[in-house]
Amino acid sequence: MITERHNLTVGGVEVAVVRKAIKNLHLGVYPPNGRVRVATPLAVSDEAVRLAVVGKLGWIRRQRARFVAQPRQSRREMVSGESHYFQGRRYRLRVVHHDGAAKVICRNNSILELQVRAETTVKGRERILQQWYRRHLRQLVPALFEKWQKVLGVCASEFGIKKMKTKWGTCNIEARRIWVNLELAKKPASCLEYIVVHELTHLLERNHTERFTAIMDRHLPTWRMSRKELNSEPLANEQWSY
C-alpha cells in the first residue's frame, strides 16, 4: 500500500499529513497534546488539505483546549499513600516490606497492597505492579476476542497486550494483528471491550468511515459513552493516548 507522509503548518497549527489509497479525507485531533493528523487520498493536493484544516481551525483549537485541561497524574514514586487506578476505580497504594515473593493484593476495593523486599527500587516496584496489571488483562482479553470475533464475523491472526505510548489499541490490517494497551487494566471493563470491538471492526472497515460507525452502532450502541469515559479518565504521566 502506497503511503506518503509529511507535515504542514496551517494557521500556526502543525498538521501531520498521510496520503494513502483511501476515498475520503479524514481529520483528527488526538490526546494528550492535541496532535492534528489528516489522512487523505493520494490525489488530494496540499492546498486542498490546507483549506480543509482552515475550515476546522475553531474545532481543532477547542479539542486541543479540552485535552490540555484533562487531568494528569504526577510521576508515580511507588510509595504508600499514592493513588493508583484499577478497573476504573482509584486505590491507595500500601507498600509492605517482606522477604517472600513480590505480590499485589487488592483489599476492600480501596487499597492496593504491594508486598516487596525493602531493597526493591522504584522501577522494580513499578514493574511488579505492571506485571500484575498484565495478568489481569490476560484473564479478560481472550474471552472478549472470542466473543466479538464471532459477533463481527472476523478473525484476528494474533492479539495481545502491549504497553504503548500513542494508542489505546492498534490493528495491523494486513497482518490481522491487534494489540491492546496495558494501561487499559486501569480503566473500566467497558472501555477495554470498546477498544477490542473498535480494533476488530477495522478488519471489516479500514478507516473511520460512515460504514465503520454504522458497524459500531449496530453491535455496540454504547461505544460513544465508553469512548467518552476512556478519554475523561486521568492520563498517566507518560505521554500516551488513544
ZIVENDA-V836226 format. One record per helix or strand of 3 or more residues. SS is the DSSP state (a for helix, b for strand). FROM is the first residue (numbers start at 0). LEN is the number of residues. If there is no record, write none. Layout:
SS|FROM|LEN, SS|FROM|LEN
This chain:
b|2|8, b|12|8, b|25|5, b|34|7, a|45|9, a|56|13, b|82|4, b|88|9, b|102|5, b|110|6, a|121|31, b|157|5, b|168|4, b|176|5, a|181|5, a|188|13, a|209|10, a|222|10
